[in-house]
Amino acid sequence: MNHVTFVVLLLIGCTNAYYMTIDAHAEECFFEKVSAGTKLGLTFEVAEGGFLDIDFTIVGPNGQTIESGERVSNGKYAFKADMDGVYTYCFSNKMSTMTPKIVMFTIDVGEPTAELHPDAANGNHTKLEEMIKELSGALRTVKHEQDYMNLRERVHRTINESTNSRVVMWSFFEAFVLLTMTAGQVYYLKRFFEVRRVHVFAGTARVSADDLSTSPTSFTNTQKGTEDYD
């Protein structure tokens, strides 16, 4: 049982997870030295920065580009090394003028293809070995999917938190604008009615003054008319 467990763990290989910030006009590269026949995988996601895009390239030992992409937000790539040497993974943010990018990614390195035992070549391998190989492949697939889903969950959580903060700030801004407009309208209406009241008082005072100025004349004319009659 321990031997079977060791074989399964050996076939799973290793996965290296990274979390880094790439400044504007910068490029970051990582290197893996593997043997021919080794299965390699790359899973990445842009978590923060600008439009959540990045350029990437995977280059083989002979300088030939294996995979590449421009202004991509995420990706999953798997391939088998066709020769011994150093394989290069590069992320470039040279297209950005001032915004850094935060990239989360995992590099999966499998085990090189093992040589078949002479008995296995003759068809004498057991069913248990076949089951172990199938199980190791299934575990590798599950691990890749789990790593990828973890990356996606982190990115979406970051986006949700950022969106929530913006919504809260916008709500406070709307409330401030609404209160300011309400106070302004109350002040304007108050001033408007005060001005109307002053105008009414001024008109009433003017009419009273006119009545007082015309009353002595009327009284004098009435008195004169009485004297003439006498």
Secondary structure, DSSP 8 states (H G I E B T S, - for coil): -HHHHHHHHHHH-EEEEEEEEE-TT-EEEEEEEE-TT-EEEEEEEEEESTTS-EEEEEE-TTS-EEEEEEEESEEEEEEE--SSEEEEEEEE-TT-SS--EEEEEEEEE--------HHHHTT---HHHHHHHHHHHHHHHHHHHHHHHHHHHHHHHHHHHHHHHHHHHHHHHHHHHHHHHHHHHHHHHHHHHHHHHHHHHHHHHHHHHHHHHHHHHHHHHHHHHHHHH-
